[in-house]
Amino acid sequence: MIRSMFLALFGLAAVAVLAPADASAAQPAVTTSKVNLRAGPSTSYPAVAVMPAGSAVTTYGCLADYSWCDVAWGGARGWVAASYIKVVYNGQPVVLTPALAPAVGLTVVAFNRAYWDRYYVGRPWYGSWNNYYRGGVSTSGAVACGQRGCAGARSVTGPRGNTAVRGGAVRRY
């Protein structure tokens, strides 16, 4: 199991080196156990997919407290608790921590309505945004999100690739 996870990480690291420059912000990682890929940064969001242990994922960033990360797996995009992924650091697969995230190049990203609209149109639960964002506040506990973005996050990248940083609150662009 550990050997297969290491081989998956090694292979992903090699692909990352050969990847185009625009993908440089994405980091390879591997799941540490069977885990749900969620539609948002909390177990209260629906599962997009179930990823087996040792699944190779691409990590695009994490919430400001690095508790949940935005990942892609098998053509699906979603969120996984950071404690369920390992990244390559100094040639070794290690569990992602807030102290380690900047060292491996993971940035802070926000979860908001634009993300939901971009990746989940057509899913059975897509029209239930308000059920997961009760009263305009995220149920994640990590950040407070409303229609304009997420407080507590340092930056957000909009649908056209623009990034906005607002002191403690991030607006959706």
N, C-alpha and C positions, 0 to 999 in steps of 0.2 A: 504494500500500500504506500509506504513512504517512498520507496524507490520509484513507483509509477508517478507519484505526485512530483517528485524531483525531476523526472524525465519530462513530464508535461511542462513544468516551469522552465526547464532548460530550453526546450523546443520553442516555447513562447518568447523567451528572451532573445533567441536567435532570430525569430521572425521580426521582433520589435526593432532590432538593429537594422534590418533590411527594409523596414516599412518606410513609406514616404514621409516627408517632413511634417505634413499636416496631421499625422497620426502620432506625433511625438508626445503629446500630452497624455495619451492612453498608456496604461501600464498593464503588463500581463500578470495574471494571478491564477490561483487554482483553489477550488473549494476544498475545505478540510473534511467535510462530511456531506451527506445528503441534506440539501437545504432548499427552501422555497425562494424563487426569484419573485419578488413582490412588486406590485404596481406603485408603491410609494414606500417611504422610509419608516415603516412600522409593521408589526404583525397584524394590525387591523386592516391593512390593504389586502386586496385579493392576490392570490398567487397567479403569476403569469406562467410559470413553469416550475417543475421540480428538477433541480440539478443534482446529478449523482455525485458522490464523493470523488474527488480528483478531476472534476470538470475544469477545463481551461476556460477562463473568462478574461475579458478585457475590462479593465477598471478605468473609468473616465474621471472620477473624482469622488469626494466624500462630503458629507455634511461637515459643518465647522467643528463639531466635536469628534469627528471621525468614527461615529457609532454606526453609520449606514453609508454604503457606497453605491454609486450608480455604475452598473456593469452591463455588459452585453454577453450573451451566451446563445449559441445556436440560432442566430437570427432574431432573438428576442432581446428586449432592453428592459431593465428594471433595477430594483434595489435589493441588496443583501446586507445583512448585519456584518460589519467589518470583522467580527470575531470568527466568521466562517470562511474567511479567505486568507491565503498566504501569498505574499509577494516575494520576489527575489531581492535580497539585500546582502551585499558582500558575497555573492555566489551561493547563498543558502536560502531555502524557503523559510520565511518567518511569518508569524501572525501579525497582521497589520495593527499598529497602535498609533495613538495621536503623535507620539514622539517620533515614530519611524516614518510616517506618511510624507512629511516634507523631504526627508532624505531620499526617498525613492521617487520623488517627483509628482506625488498626487496633490492635486489642487482642491480647493474648497468649491463645491458646486451647490446649487439650491434646487429644491423641488418646488414646482409651482404648476399652475394650470397650463402653461405653455408646454411643459414637459408631458403632462397627461394628454393634451390634445395632439401632440406630435407622435406619441408612441402607442396610444391605446384606442384610437378610433376603430370602431368595428368590433371591439371586444364586448362580450355580453354585459359587462359592468361599466362600460364607458360612460353612459348617461347618468351614473350614480355619483358623480364628483361630490355633490353636496352631502351625500351619506358618509363620505370619508373625510370631508372638510366641514365638519359640523360647525355652524356659526362662523364660518370663515377662518377657523383656526385648525391647524393640522392636529391630528390625533397622535402624531409621532412622539410628542414630548420633547423632542430635540430642538425643534425650531417652531415658531409660530408662523403659519402661512395664511395668507388671505388672497383675495383676487389680484392684488398688485405684486405679490411676491412673498418672500419669507424673511422674517426678522431673525436676527442671530447669525445669519449667513453673511460672509464678507463680500461675496460677489455672485453674480448670476450671468450666464450666457444666454442671450435671447435667440429666437428662431433664425435670425439673420447673422448670428455669430458675434453680435455686439455684446461686450461685457460691461456691466454697470456695477459700481461699488458705492454703497451708501452707508454712512456711519450707523451700523447696527440694523439697518433695514435695506432690503434689496428690492428694487422695483423690477417688474416684468417688462421687457422690451421686445 
